[in-house]
Amino acid sequence: MPERRTLHPPHRSTARHGAERPSGRGLLPLNTPQQKAVLRALAGLDVFASAQGIHRHLRGQDAPVSLSTVYRTLATLEHLGLVDAVRDSRGEKAYRRRDTSEHQHYLICRQCGYSVPIPCEEFEEWLAATQRRYGFVDVRHMLTFEGLCRGCRDRRAAQPLAP
């Protein structure tokens, strides 16, 4: 099983020079120190993290980034397709850096949050045919599957039964 990365210091940087964000005047680069800090925080994660979780991580790293900047940066990254977003069990958005320009689907551990991108070619083909059939364009979607990862399953199996 691959090593899990959570909201601890990132192992590598994903600051994408030239990434752009929408604004009233067109697209501007994502290049402020605060935006780069958000990008670095996302770099080492293989879990989906909430904006509040990312903000807590940044505060723990003494990064002077406001929660509103985290939200704005994540919204921009989502718009640009550089992060994926899912809703957790409480309906809160959680984000994960996208490793590819391709749309991805995920298998997510509902206990620890570990997530793995999974191929869904057949689903994408069905969706494309359905869009054509009904005349829809620019359909956005996120397909996630939840379960227990191997580590959580093994920990659960090792726990003694409660009396």
C-alpha angles and dihedrals in degrees: 000000000000120000111269119235119201134168095312127115108310119252097212140012125250098179100146109211108218095026106145137208132207119254137161088268097048126268124344128189120263094232112125116119089245093053091047089052090055090049091050091049090055092046098079099039128108091173130074110254131195122236088249091052091050090047091051089050091051092048088052087054090050090243110156097226122139121223090242090056090051090052093046093047092048091048090051093047090049091049090051093048093243094120135033121223130205133175117246125218090278092051094252118140117247125190138211129181112253112232094201139034088241120098110257139204124206145218105210130191106231091206106048101012096238108157136194126192110236132196116249104173094148091053092049091050091050091048092050091051091047091050091051092046093055098033097246124150135186093025112178123200144155121209117197133173121203129206142120120294120227093261094052091043091052093046090049091050091049094053115100116244115260115246 
